[in-house]
Amino acid sequence: MPAFGGRLIEVAGDAVLVEFSSAVEAVRWAIDLQQRLADRRAGDQNNPIRMRIGISIEDVIVDEHKLLGDGVNIASRVHQTASPDEVLVTQGVRDFVWNKLPILLDDLGEQHLKNISRPIRTYRVTPAASTSTGRPIQPHLMWENRPTVAVLPFSSGGSDADPYFGDGMTEEIITSLSMNRSLFVIARNSTLRYRGHRSSAADIAGELRVRYLLEGSVRRHGSRLRINAVLIDAGADREIWAEHYDGVDQDLFTFQDQIAASISAAIDPRVQEAEIARVRDRPTESFSAYDCVLRGLAVQYNFNERDMALSGDMFRRAIELDPQYAQAHAHLAWWHNLRIGEGRSSNVGEDQQRAWEFSRRSIELDPRDAWALSVAGHIESFLNRRFAAALEMFDQALQLNPSCATAWALSAVTLAYIGRGEEALTRVRNALRLSPFDLLSFWFCTTNGIASIVAGRYDEAVSWLSKARRLNPRYRAASRMLIAILGLSGDVTQARELAREFLDDEPGFTVSGFGAWYPLQPPHLERVLEGLRLAGIPP
């Protein structure tokens, strides 16, 4: 039990009550225990010990060293409905573990348990089948293959109220980070003991088995608060991000929510950068599915033929290694989408179909992944022109993870396509505020430029699109919109100069060809096409 963070609470006859600080670790322990018992029975037929295990996550009452209340009662009743050798879990446990362990979860429906006032949905847990090489079919879900983050208790100073605010701040950040399906976040109960720690980052990371630590502090001066946060790459023993936030204590909860959302959004691209650097020089023969995705991301936005081909190969390899990897499917869908948008597709119809298929498969595999939903929504909008369906997907993504900068930005461009420029500008500002150093910052700036065109803010459009082009000079979507807005703004000389450079890179580009597929709706599309004509783009 201690190896999985468990604590023996009570032994009563043939029943045992154990408390774990992590639902994931509780299920890992249960599977490990059942396997050990099966191995023992195989070697000793005279010792046929069999167990039934029920796991619940609920609030409990702590009475000295005892645990009481519905949390205990539900776990007990669930365990009683299990057959020998079975592990059953409740809906709450299932929601925590289903995408974090190589397991299958069979829905047994709602159970009416004795002395429990409400029906309880339960699931049977079985280890996922293994391949002939002994690897689980979902290697991307194993802890060692994914970035793991622990949020240490925020230190505090000043009045007695500050420790409580620091604890609340820590819990809000953990909750917000847990909405991101790209990260594994250690449960708060496992990090509480590090309050006021003097251990090194490497020691703490080793004990918790994580690669990244987030620590911070809360300081008060009168009614003003300052929150400091630092993200540490424990393996490299270096800070990879730091920020401070200032506010007043008049509305602590609103301030706390805003800071938690901002920190969780800022961490994601920094962790991704560090993870990409970690695999860049490794031989591909040793890559896991997750490593393949990182290698694909490392070169995808270089926008040259060799690197585009390599990124597609890496995403396909990730799916071969792990067919259940939802985000690998979403990345491959996005790759096909980019080929069309950047004029690099040799078969637009095939790329469109593949983008749609992979995006749909990604949300079938994980319907709660906000990033995958955002990609699917963009493909519905950009390639299929199903704008209402796309906006529903974006709203669902933002309900699941309000800190998902990609969802804010991709929903903004769909709003721009249908002429809702001011709403689009508000949404893309959220994306830039949440993740100002995102891998897709050039894309966010392009979206801002398109929304500004729709809103009639031509000067702002020129500024945003110029910035996008500086961030990624090879991104054709920014270049063609910049050419159009310069033409419309009367700066025909510069528009024609950029148009010549653009046509050198994409010689087959024409105004009519672009207008036939680009999803911007009238009358805004006609204005963009007119700007391209004024710049000298062939009709």
Secondary structure, 3 states (H helix, E strand, C coil): CHHHCEEEEEEECCEEEEEECCHHHHHHHHHHHHHHHHHHHHHCCCCCCCCCEEECCCCCEEECCEEECHHHHHHHHHHHHCCCCCEEEEHHHHHHHCCCCCEEEEEEEEECCCCCCCCEEEEEEEECCECCCCCECCHHHCHHHCCEEEECCCEECCCCHHHHHHHHHHHHHHHHHHCCCCCEECCHHHHHHHCCCCCCHHHHHHHHCCCEEEEEEEEEECCEEEEEEEEEECCCCEEEEEEEEEEEHHHHHHHHHHHHHHHHHHHHHHHHHHHHHHHCCCCHHHCCHHHHHHHHHHHHCCCCHHHHHHHHHHHHHHHHHCCCCHHHHHHHHHHHHHHHHCCCCCCHHHHHHHHHHHHHHHHHHCCCCHHHHHHHHHHHHHCCCCHHHHHHHHHHHHHHCCCCHHHHHHHHHHHHHCCCHHHHHHHHHHHHHHCCCCCCHHHHHHHHHHHHHHCCCHHHHHHHHHHHHHHCCCCHHHHHHHHHHHHHHCCHHHHHHHHHHHHHHCCCCCHHHHHHHCCCCCCHHHHHHHHHHHCCCCC
